[in-house]
Amino acid sequence: MAMFFGHLRYALHTLRRSPGYTSMCLAVLALGIGANAAIFSVLDAVVLQALPYPDVGRLVFVWQRIPSMPAPFEKRMQVSYRNF
């Protein structure tokens, strides 16, 4: 435990000797933490929250399949309004 406090004291002494480096480190940390919080807030609101519909388990996607279409499209496509 004494070794930890010795290292901590040395780190604080080094940071006190170079205030420019210290302020740059704090700015980078603040920017990283702020960006992480903002991205997680958007991700939480868009992806992780439940959909605002009653009985969400009954929602479905409607696709159509056209075997004569080329490779990426033959599996599933959005249904046109006329086909729906």
VOTOR-239629 format. One record per residue (C-alpha): x, z, y. Coordinates in steps of 0.5 Angstrom, whole numbers, padded with zeros to 4 digits, always signed. Last residue first. Layout:
BEGIN
XZY/...
// end
This chain:
BEGIN
-0098-0101-0012/-0097-0108-0014/-0099-0111-0007/-0095-0105-0003/-0089-0107-0006/-0086-0102-0011/-0079-0099-0010/-0074-0102-0015/-0072-0100-0022/-0067-0102-0027/-0067-0109-0026/-0064-0108-0019/-0057-0107-0020/-0056-0112-0025/-0059-0118-0023/-0067-0119-0023/-0070-0122-0029/-0072-0115-0032/-0077-0113-0026/-0078-0106-0026/-0083-0102-0022/-0082-0095-0019/-0087-0090-0017/-0084-0083-0015/-0088-0077-0017/-0090-0070-0014/-0094-0066-0019/-0088-0060-0018/-0089-0060-0011/-0096-0056-0012/-0098-0056-0004/-0093-0060+0000/-0087-0057+0005/-0082-0059+0000/-0077-0053-0002/-0071-0052+0002/-0064-0054-0001/-0063-0061+0001/-0065-0062+0009/-0065-0055+0012/-0060-0052+0007/-0055-0058+0008/-0057-0058+0016/-0055-0050+0016/-0049-0051+0011/-0046-0057+0016/-0047-0052+0022/-0044-0046+0019/-0038-0050+0016/-0037-0053+0023/-0037-0046+0026/-0032-0043+0021/-0027-0049+0022/-0027-0049+0030/-0026-0042+0030/-0021-0042+0025/-0017-0048+0029/-0018-0044+0036/-0015-0038+0033/-0009-0041+0030/-0008-0045+0037/-0009-0038+0040/-0004-0035+0036/+0001-0041+0037/+0001-0040+0044/+0001-0033+0044/+0008-0033+0041/+0011-0026+0041/+0004-0023+0039/+0003-0027+0033/+0010-0025+0030/+0009-0017+0032/+0002-0018+0028/+0005-0021+0022/+0011-0016+0022/+0005-0010+0022/+0001-0013+0017/+0007-0014+0012/+0009-0007+0013/+0002-0005+0012/+0002-0009+0006/+0009-0005+0003/+0006+0002+0005/+0000+0000+0000/
// end
